[in-house]
Amino acid sequence: MDTTDKGTTVKDNVNHPPHYTVHPSGIECIEVTEHMSFCVGNAVKYLWRADHKGNDIEDLRKAAWYINREIERREKDNLVTISKQLSLLEEEQIKKHPGFHSKTEPFGW
């Protein structure tokens, strides 16, 4: 809410929408979410406003969608990290044992 030059209070749906400024702490949603990744921040945004915008179930579903997307992204990132670690281990084994090739001898037999 903002105050006009005549002292009346008006809603500011662009800069400070009421459904993002209702938290009892006085903190506005964006003050928290701007420090998060995109998907996590959006999930928090939808949870924050769920009881104040008019369609709580839809907002909760949107939050769940962003949470699931973030989980998928992190799982993919974890797989890439694990794959890189395995490649490094393989390189170490090849350096230690020049005749060893995991693709043709996966157990070193």
MARKOLLO-329842 format. One record per residue (C-alpha): residue in one letter; y, x, z; chain; residue number from 1. Coordinates in steps of 0.001 Angstrom, whole numbers. Layout:
residues N
   residuo         v         u         w   cadena   num
         a         Y         X         Z        A   NUM
...
This chain:
residues 109
   residuo         v         u         w   cadena   num
         m         0         0         0        A     1
         d      3511      1150      -756        A     2
         t      6874      -101       371        A     3
         t      9554     -1078     -2116        A     4
         d     13237      -295     -1719        A     5
         k     13665     -3842      -375        A     6
         g     11183     -3182      2438        A     7
         t      8378     -5342      1086        A     8
         t      4849     -4025       866        A     9
         v      3002     -4114     -2451        A    10
         k      -458     -3035     -3509        A    11
         d      -592       129     -5585        A    12
         n     -3791      -322     -7575        A    13
         v     -3214      2872     -9555        A    14
         n     -2281      5506     -6978        A    15
         h     -3734      4068     -3765        A    16
         p     -6114      1161     -4430        A    17
         p     -6788      -816     -1236        A    18
         h    -10571      -510     -1607        A    19
         y    -10223      3301     -1316        A    20
         t     -7765      3320      1582        A    21
         v     -9485       931      4012        A    22
         h    -11398      3517      6031        A    23
         p    -10423      3311      9732        A    24
         s     -9758      7072      9801        A    25
         g     -6872      6606      7380        A    26
         i     -8472      9068      4978        A    27
         e     -8413      8051      1346        A    28
         c    -11726      8300      -511        A    29
         i    -10472     10859     -3046        A    30
         e     -9493     13244      -228        A    31
         v    -13209     13571       511        A    32
         t    -14818     13201     -2914        A    33
         e    -12642     15753     -4718        A    34
         h    -14575     18433     -2815        A    35
         m    -17952     17244     -4130        A    36
         s    -19828     17489     -7393        A    37
         f    -19144     14704     -9883        A    38
         c    -22288     12664     -9219        A    39
         v    -22216     13061     -5425        A    40
         g    -18519     12197     -5351        A    41
         n    -19066      9080     -7433        A    42
         a    -21961      7978     -5215        A    43
         v    -19735      8339     -2147        A    44
         k    -16944      6463     -3930        A    45
         y    -19200      3490     -4651        A    46
         l    -20558      3481     -1097        A    47
         w    -17020      3741       289        A    48
         r    -15780       710     -1593        A    49
         a    -18973     -1413     -1578        A    50
         d    -17799     -3848      1089        A    51
         h    -14213     -4028      -145        A    52
         k    -14173     -4507     -3918        A    53
         g    -16050     -7777     -4323        A    54
         n    -19478     -6847     -5678        A    55
         d    -21300     -4902     -2974        A    56
         i    -24752     -4977     -4597        A    57
         e    -23403     -3659     -7901        A    58
         d    -21536      -848     -6137        A    59
         l    -24667        81     -4152        A    60
         r    -26682       161     -7390        A    61
         k    -24053      2378     -8996        A    62
         a    -24195      4722     -5993        A    63
         a    -27994      4864     -6281        A    64
         w    -27706      5612    -10018        A    65
         y    -25421      8597     -9347        A    66
         i    -27657      9822     -6521        A    67
         n    -30730      9656     -8775        A    68
         r    -28884     11497    -11539        A    69
         e    -27869     14221     -9093        A    70
         i    -31467     14531     -7868        A    71
         e    -32675     14912    -11472        A    72
         r    -30018     17565    -12154        A    73
         r    -30922     19524     -9035        A    74
         e    -34645     19293     -9743        A    75
         k    -34004     20640    -13246        A    76
         d    -31827     23442    -11818        A    77
         n    -34569     24275     -9312        A    78
         l    -37163     24472    -12093        A    79
         v    -34921     26811    -14078        A    80
         t    -34463     28983    -10982        A    81
         i    -38208     29073    -10316        A    82
         s    -38891     29903    -13969        A    83
         k    -36394     32795    -13819        A    84
         q    -37986     34074    -10600        A    85
         l    -41443     33966    -12181        A    86
         s    -40154     35867    -15222        A    87
         l    -38711     38549    -12946        A    88
         l    -42014     38823    -11076        A    89
         e    -43865     39107    -14373        A    90
         e    -41509     41877    -15512        A    91
         e    -42135     43732    -12246        A    92
         q    -45893     43451    -12736        A    93
         i    -45631     44747    -16298        A    94
         k    -43567     47733    -15077        A    95
         k    -46099     48468    -12327        A    96
         h    -49091     47913    -14603        A    97
         p    -48085     48633    -18222        A    98
         g    -51377     47329    -19644        A    99
         f    -51029     43993    -17803        A   100
         h    -49846     40963    -19774        A   101
         s    -49914     37658    -17909        A   102
         k    -50050     35617    -21111        A   103
         t    -53404     37126    -22147        A   104
         e    -54629     38126    -18677        A   105
         p    -53139     35595    -16248        A   106
         f    -55213     36848    -13322        A   107
         g    -55216     40527    -14249        A   108
         w    -58968     40554    -15070        A   109
